[in-house]
């Protein structure tokens, strides 16, 4: 008997589609489907296109898909979009064999193989999601770039720009981060940064976190202080989830998102400020596989865990 599952990871920068047909995987990527960044028409077009390309690759029909899980940025936080998202997916799939959830769910499912623990997402935005041993779940953070997204790529990018301005006008002593940013953005006059920053999209600002990594490599004082700040904000999310949920014994914490490309130096800092029960573990799989895991879980059990 053929089994077909579809997992979709709709991030703030890109959308990853993974189709499994009898254990064989087919993958495809589209641009973001975040409804706070694109129109409803573009959302429908990208979602439909991604699904159609995958089923064509696999040589099946959309109607052959047993179950789909779609992870959407901000789902559950923007009520005005939810009906449209659900109706769109039903129209494309031709069935109600799907679930839609916030993109912190598939990050958790991928990183911990849908087992009890906490996943921390530090990508373009940031959010934490935990599921305790009793199946209780909770989100923490994820309030968006204006109100929160602490420790995210966007948060780091904005901080780097601020550091640059303070070095430029003399409030801070010059450090490597100044020249690194000028080189990256190809600016000769420091005031060019104002127009560039005003025209940057969220993902463009978040991409400046690669300068952050280089500045840390050069022992930039401001970058090292920012690393400490990022770790404190990340651990605050973790510690809050531990406090609010009912974990038994050690708490497995995993992670996803581009900020974690900083590697062990970030993980060590987070561990320094996190609850003593925290055990940081490498991700089991990426968030797109997490969506696939959830598609199977909901199909087989009707629940996440």
Secondary structure as GFF3:
##gff-version 3
##sequence-region A 1 305
A	DSSP	beta_strand	4	10	.	.	.	ID=ss1
A	DSSP	beta_strand	14	21	.	.	.	ID=ss2
A	DSSP	beta_strand	24	31	.	.	.	ID=ss3
A	DSSP	alpha_helix	40	58	.	.	.	ID=ss4
A	DSSP	three_ten_helix	62	64	.	.	.	ID=ss5
A	DSSP	beta_strand	67	72	.	.	.	ID=ss6
A	DSSP	alpha_helix	79	93	.	.	.	ID=ss7
A	DSSP	beta_strand	98	102	.	.	.	ID=ss8
A	DSSP	alpha_helix	103	112	.	.	.	ID=ss9
A	DSSP	beta_strand	117	122	.	.	.	ID=ss10
A	DSSP	beta_strand	126	131	.	.	.	ID=ss11
A	DSSP	beta_strand	137	141	.	.	.	ID=ss12
A	DSSP	alpha_helix	153	168	.	.	.	ID=ss13
A	DSSP	alpha_helix	176	185	.	.	.	ID=ss14
A	DSSP	alpha_helix	192	198	.	.	.	ID=ss15
A	DSSP	alpha_helix	202	206	.	.	.	ID=ss16
A	DSSP	alpha_helix	209	217	.	.	.	ID=ss17
A	DSSP	alpha_helix	221	244	.	.	.	ID=ss18
A	DSSP	beta_strand	251	256	.	.	.	ID=ss19
A	DSSP	three_ten_helix	258	262	.	.	.	ID=ss20
A	DSSP	alpha_helix	264	273	.	.	.	ID=ss21
A	DSSP	beta_strand	278	280	.	.	.	ID=ss22
A	DSSP	alpha_helix	287	301	.	.	.	ID=ss23
###
